[in-house]
Amino acid sequence: MSDATTVDYDGMIPNNVGLNADPRLRRALERWHPGYLDWWRDRGPEGFQEKLVYLRTAVSVEPEGWAKFGFVRMPEYRWGILLAPAVEDRKIGFGTHKGEPAWQEVPGEYRAMLRRLIVVQGDTEPASVEQQRHLGSTAPSLYDLRNLFQVNVEEARHLWAMVYLLQKYFGRDGREEAEELLSRRSGDRDSPRLLGAFNETTPDWLSFFMFTFFTDRDGKMQLHALSQSGFDPLSRTCRFMLTEEAHHMFVGQSGVGRIIERSCAAMREAGIDDPTDIQRVRALGVVDLPTMQKKANLHFSLTLDLFGSEISTNAANAFNASLKGRYLEDQIDDDHQLLNNTYPVLRLKDGRIVKEDAAALSALNMRLRDDYIADASSAIERWWNRIIARAGFDFRIKLPHVAFNRRIGEFAAIHADPHGNMLGAEEWRRRRDAFLPTTEDNLFIESLMRPVTERGDFASWIAPPRAGIDGMPGNFEYVKLAG
Ligand code: BYC
């Protein structure tokens, strides 16, 4: 079935892509490696580079036993290049080339488009590491500190994954793009990361958990869409990345869930029945639910921008070219070419938000965004709102309307409240603080961010997890801070 399920773990770069037999590629990657390590030391997790961290490392691409756990110093992490096993005789599943054998080389006519998709995907990975680099100093426990670093090293491995594709298949341009992936900086005025949400800050742990819940979930959707690609190396790379991505979303889902759990327990203990009594709740040293709703509003709306415009010829071209499919394309029952199909799209018409049918090909970003919203909303119901309901509070975290707080696409030009009611600029300014975190909200959250570094202890604003990592007990020393 597979040409390369065995991982070569002996060389400098663990891989299952036959690096030993490809000296040109190996040399290119080895030349890139020192610059990568400089980037990691300079822009990666601040302050913990020499500490031993209990990390998961991918050592196989088989579903069973693909990772091993052990203590490692982050700069010595084995960032490898791993592709999911090849599917024998794989055929392209959508677009103009549907039914043709999947490409093992870049089709010349689509070179620029494919390179652009890989570069955009690759750019988000180091960006998120940069955004999160200051969080180690305020971790609420050793367990959380370790999870942060796990997410960071795996996002960095995802950078390796995209750099491999660039170096192997795109010659000199690919090498240049690989260098630029190390030189752009999240939030930098002169050389920012490519997509908006990756230039925002992640100032506190609630933001980190919201980011991994909402923005990593965009990662999941985009990787799924790319894993359908007719370009087989991209498809296999993304398929394996998805294995790691699941843990990142778990960190966000359970992180926010544990904050909610702690807040609800503290309110119960103090006899508070009204979760919107913000000052009384905050006096308990926990995060109030309305502030969590505002953080969710912010991260959800920033993440929606990552889907691009509702109507997009770029998306239609990438689909037609059989480069980027839909979420679970291979499970959809239609012609997979969308020549005559339509898809309902929310648009701004004569100053009103209306739903209208658009050509399905042009509406692919919208469709992926809808799939994303369904996925996020069901996770919120199953996790966060269940915790609140079990504690007996009359409060639900809700996703805001898609027109709320947008910078990209149809609704970038207007203001809307979280229900989708359009607001004038003046009313938006007046009511904005009720929808999005204010300086005061952020200062309150910041005031809670004190590091907790004793084994088995947790900050007062977050509940312990149900289970440890890799079956380890609650008081396990996930990061060895001494020595
Ligand atoms: N910010 O046709 P349009 C992840 C640009 S997250 C700035 O509307 P298109 C992760 C766009 O580039 C997943 N610019 O959109 C998560 C285009 O410019 P050009 C990352 C933006 O191209 C957590 C123009 O506007 N992967 O993995 O259909 C931690 C018109 O664009 C933005 C991908 O995104 C923006 N938000 O769709 C770590 C997959 N949006 O080309 C990692 C690869 C649009 O005319 N990327 N623009 O100069 C893509 O599929 C597409 O590029 C996008 C945009 C979905 C991003």
Boltz pocket constraint, residues with backbone or C-beta under 6 A from the ligand:
constraints:
  - pocket:
      binder: B
      contacts: [[A, 116], [A, 117], [A, 118], [A, 120], [A, 121], [A, 124], [A, 125], [A, 128], [A, 155], [A, 194], [A, 195], [A, 196], [A, 197], [A, 211], [A, 215], [A, 216], [A, 217], [A, 218], [A, 219], [A, 220], [A, 222], [A, 223], [A, 305], [A, 306], [A, 307], [A, 308], [A, 309], [A, 310], [A, 311], [A, 312], [A, 313], [A, 314], [A, 315], [A, 324], [A, 365], [A, 408]]
      max_distance: 6.0
